[in-house]
Amino acid sequence: MEILFLCGIYPQPYKEEFFINSKKGYQFAAQNLQEAIVDGFVANDANLFILTIPFLSTFPLGYKKPIVKYSPSKFNDIVPTECATFINIPFLQEIASTAERDVFKWCRSKDGKIKHIIVYSLSLNLMKIAIKAKNAFKDVQISVIVPDLPEFMGSNPIYRALGLKKSNVKGVYNNITFFDNFILLSKAMASPLGINENKYIVVEGVFNSISETSQEFEFENDTKTILYTGALSQKYGIDTLLQSFFSIPNPDYRLVICGDGDAKELIQEFVAQDNRIKYMGKVSNELILALQKKATLLVNPRTPEGEYTKFSFPSKTLEYFASGTPVLMYKLPGVPDEYFNYCYTLESLTHEALATKMMEIIELPLEERKIMGEKAKSFILEQKNAKIQVYKIIELMSKNQNLLDKNLQVKK
């Protein structure tokens, strides 16, 4: 099985450079999931080639360099990785890009073999390239990993004002039917996408085991730290977390927040009022992992309000659980029920309820909290690891590859 992963991953040797040059929009969650997927294919001995158009904000406001050009590399010194060259300026990224040429080159290099192109995300640009390859080469099957529905994917205000967001969403849905396989993060996605049950599987997340870090970090002595890491959007409940913590009088509690987003100014307002709250800004993934392991409690304040919650699985869930630190979250409709056996949950959406629950968990005996954290860690490592989750993808592709083989034989 020859597989091309057409994605937006940051090639490993250049990750730090992408991070430094990103003024905003560095995709931590997407990077972790894509790395985990690659790790899973490697663990299953797949013949994989990575072609990436790194997910970046554009020059000059979002990224420091106007041209993206990097030499070929290898993921974990194993998987050949090529980064398409492109001009990272609005409206030029797709026109001035080598991506399509690079995909066709790979297809020609695998002449006579069944080829699979797996597209990461419902990026219209990536989808169109895969579809063109399928039309040009009779032995190409195309699949798409769907972390978000297009209408719920972020975009800048100018893009929306010009009507390009609406046009993009329409384009995605118009091109869905060309794909052979779908890997969904939530079963609820199948209905709006209009896909048959035999064409998709649900893989809500893949634990990125290669994200383990040797970095050390210690919080203040004799304090109890509540930690949030991730996108700082008010729709994800950051305001609720801040107000809830602010109402807790205990001077030994700390709230630490890492990330970037539209709630940054609100966070800074609370930091100015309460010296127990610390905002660390955009930090490396290695430091995030170190912080998660040392915190007292990890919180995801995203509530089940809003239609989008049934179509999404918060990627931080796997990362949080794998840290071994106890987790508090709401029962989100996009999260399979089995996860709630390994974390603390609450149903009331009030600030008071969240504050009470955080205090209740933190004041539990240390041994009780450790047991919950270790159970969650074992669940992720044993049942949601890259090899197991990606094998499900390989099974789906193999099943539909057999159909493709039969069709090609009939045509011959």
N, C-alpha and C positions, 0 to 999 in steps of 0.2 A: 504494500500500500504506500503510494507516494503522496505526501501531504505538503501543501503550501499553506502556511499560516499567514494570511494577509491581515495585518493588524496595525496598531499604533504604539507598540511597545518601545520603550527607550532601550537601545542596545546596551548590554551590561557594561562594556568598557567606557561608555560615554554618559552613564546615568548621572553622575555627579555634575558633569558639564551642563546637561539639560536642566538639572535642578538649579544650578547657579544662575543660568541665563534666563530662567523663567521668572518674570515679574509677577505673574499670576497664572492660574490655570494648570499647574503641574498636577498630573493625574495619578495620585498615589493609589487610589482604589483600583483603577483600570490597570495600572502597572502590576500590582500584586496579583490580580486575577489572571492577567495574561502570562505572567511568569509562572504561576501555578499550573496553568493549562499546558505550557511548554514542558514544564517539569513532569507532568503526567504523561505526556506523549513519550518523553524520554524513558520514563519508568516502564512503559509498555512496549519499548523497543520499536517505536514507529520511525519510519524514514521521514524526517521532518526538515523542512526548509522554511526559514522565517524571512518574510519581506515586510518591512515596516515603513509606514509613513507616520512618524512619531506624533502623538496627540499634543499639539502645542497651541498656545495663544499666538496671535500674529504680531509681527513687528510693526511699529515700535512700542506700542503700549503694553503688549503682553509678553513679548520675547525680545531679547537684546540683539539678536542677529537676523538679518533679512534672508540669508541663504542657509539652508540646511544641507550639509554634504559631509558624509562620513565614510570611512573605509569599511569594507566587509569585516565581520568579526565572528566569534562563535559564542553561543550561549552555553555557559558552564563548560567551555572548551570542547563542546560536543556538536551543537546544532549550528550549521552555517546560517549566518544572519546578514542580510543585506538591507541597508537603509536607503530608500529612494531619495534621490536628490530633488529638491524643490525650492521654489522661491516662497518664503513664508510671509507674504504680504497679502492682505485681503483681496479676494477675487483672482489671485494669481497662483494660489497653491495647487489647484487642479490642472490649470492650463500649462504651467511651467513645471512639470513633474515627470520623472522617469518611471513612475510606478507601473503604468500600463505596459511600457516596453519591457520592464523587468519581469513582469508576470508572464508575458508571452515568451520571453527567453527561457524561463523555467519550464514552461509547457513543452517547448520544442526540445529541450534537453531530456525530457522524459518520454520521448516518442515511442509509441507502441505499448505504453503502460497505462493502466487505469490511474487517473490523477484526481485528487481531491483538493479543492481550494476551500479553506475554512476562513470566513470573514469574521473579524471581531467587531461586533456592534452593528447597529443599523445605520452605519455611515453611508450616505448615498454615493459618495465618491468611491469608496471601497466596493460597494455592491455592484456598481456599474462596471468596474474593472473586471470583477469576477464573472459577471454575465457576458461581457464581451469575449472573455476567454472560453467560456462554455460554448458560445456560438461559433467560435473559430476552431475549436478542437472537439471532435465528436466523443472523445473518451475522457471528458472532464465532468466531474460531479461537484456541485457547489453547496456549501453549508454555511449557515450563519449562526453565530452566538449572539443571543439577544439579552444584554444586561439591562436595557431600558427600552421602553417604547419611544418612538421618535417625538411624539407630542410632549413627553415629559423630560426630554433631554434639554440641557441648558443651552442658551444662546445669548449673545450680547444684545442690548436694546436697539442698536442701529440695525442689526441684522433683522430683528423682528419688525422694526418700523418700516423697513423697505419691503416687507412682505416675503422675505426670503425664507423665514422660518416656516411659514405656511406652505410655501412652494416645496420646500425640502421634505416636509412630512408627507405631502401628497405624492412626491416622487418615490419615497420609500415604499409606501403602500402599493403604488403602481408596479413596483419591481419585485415585490415579495414572491409572486407566483413563479418566478424563474428559478427559485431555490429548491434543492432536493431535500435538504434536511435542516431542522431547526433545533437549536439547543437553547432552551428557555430557562430563565432564573425563577419563573413563577408560572404555575399552570394556568393562571388567569390570563396570561398573555395570549394564549392560543386563540381565544374567541375574537378579540379585535384584529388579530393578524389573519384570521380566517383560514387556519391550517388544519389539515386532517390529523387525527390522532396517530396514525402510522408514520407520520413525517416528523414527529418531534419527540424529544425527551425533556424532562425537567432535571437540570443540574443547578440547584439553587446557589451553589458556591463551591469553590475548590480551595482547600487550604494550601497556602504557599509555604511549604516546609523549608524552602531555601531562604526564607526571610529570617531564620534564626539569627540572633545577634550576640556577639560577645561583649557588646558595650555595657558598661555598668553605670548605674545611677542610684542615688540615695536621696530620699525626701528628708525633710527636717525631722530630727529626733522627736519622739513623743507626740507626733501629729498623725492624724488619720486623713488620708488623701483620697478624694473623689476625683476621678480622671475622665475627661472626654477628649477623644481624638477623632478628627475627621472634618468634613465640610462644615463650615460655619454659616449655615443658612437658617433663617428664622423659621422656615417651614419645617425644619428638623427638630424644633423644640428647644433651641438654645436659650431663648428668652425664659422659658419655663424653668429650665435648669438653673439659670442665674437667679431668678426671683425665689425659687425654692431654697437654694443654698443660702441666699441673703437672709432668709427668715430663720435660719438655724443659729441659735445664740452661742453654741459651743466654741470657745476660742481655740481649741485644739484641732478643729476641722480645717481642711484646706480643699479648695477647688482649683484644679489645674486644667487648662484648656489649651489644646494644640490644633492648629489648622489655619485656614484662610477662607474668607467668604464675606457675604454682605452683612453678617452680624458682628463683624470685627469692632465697629465703632461702639455698638451696644455693650460688648464685653469690656471695652476700655472704660466706659462710663462706670460699670460696676467695679472694676479694678480700682478706680479712683475713690470709690466709696467704701470699699472693704479690702483691707490689706491681707485678708486670708485668701483672696482670689488671685491667681497668677495666670497670666496669658503669655504663652511661650512662642506664639506665632507659628510660622511655617518651619518645621524642623524635619530632619532626615527620618526616613523610615526606621533606621537602626535605633535612633534615640526613642522613637515612639514605642518600639517593641520593649526597650529597656524600661521605660516609664510604666507601661502596662503591667509588667511583671512585678514592679515594686509598689504599685498603688494599693490602697485598701479596698476600693470598689470602683468598678468601671460602669459607667452609665451611658445608655443610649436614650436620650429624651424624646426621640421621634415617636409621636402618638399615632394611633390608627386612623386619625382623621384624614380625610382627603382620598379621592378615588385612586390616586397614584400608588398608595401604600399596598394595594393588593397586587400591583404589577411589579413590585420591587422587593429585593432581598438585600438588606443592608450588609455590605461586604465586611464591615467592621465586626459583625457577629462572629465570624470564624476566627478572626484575629483576636478579638476579646476573649472568646472561649479558650483558645489555644494558649493564652498567657498563663492560665492556672489561677488567675485572680477572679473572684466572684463578680458576676455581671447582673445588673438590674436593667430591665427593658420592658416596654409594653408588649402586649400580645398583638403583633402586627399581622395582618391577614396574609401577607406575602411570605411569612416565615412558617415552615412546616411545624406542626404541633409538637413533634418529637423534641425540638430544641428547647421547649419550655420546661422540660424535665431537668434541665441542667443550668437553670438560671433563676433569679428572683424576678417576679413580675408584679405589676399592679394594674388595676383597671380604671380607677378614678383619674381624670385628667387635670385635676386641680393642682395648684402650686403646693397647697397644704399637704395633699396626699403624697406627692413626690418627696417633699421634705421629711414627712413622717416615716416613709418607707426607707429612705436613705439612712436616717438615724437608727431605725430598727435593725437594719442589716449590719451597720457598722458596730453596733453595740452587742451583736451576737458573740458568743465565745469564739476565739480565734480558730480553734479546732473545727468547729462547725462550718465556719466560712471556708476553711482550707479544704474540707471534704467536698463542698459544692464546687469550688474552683477546680479541683483535681478531677472530679467526675466530668466536668465540661471539657477539660483538656483531653482526657482519654477518649471521649466521644468524638471529638474532632480528629485527633490523630489516628484513631482506629477506623472510623466510618466515613470521614469526609476528606481523607487524604487524596493527593493528586492522582495516584495510581488508580484507586478505586473509582473516583469521579470521572476521570478522563476515559477509563475503559468503557463507560456507558456511552460516551460519544463514539468511540471506535466501533462498538457493537451496532449502533444505529447506522453509521456509514457503511459498515460491512454488509448489513442486511440489504440496504438499498443499492449497494454496489452489485450484489448478485442480480438484482433486477436490471441494472445497467448492462452487465455482462450478457444477459439473455437477449436484451434488445439489440445489442451490437451483433450478436451471432445471427439473429433473425435477418438483420439488414444485409449481412454478408451473404 
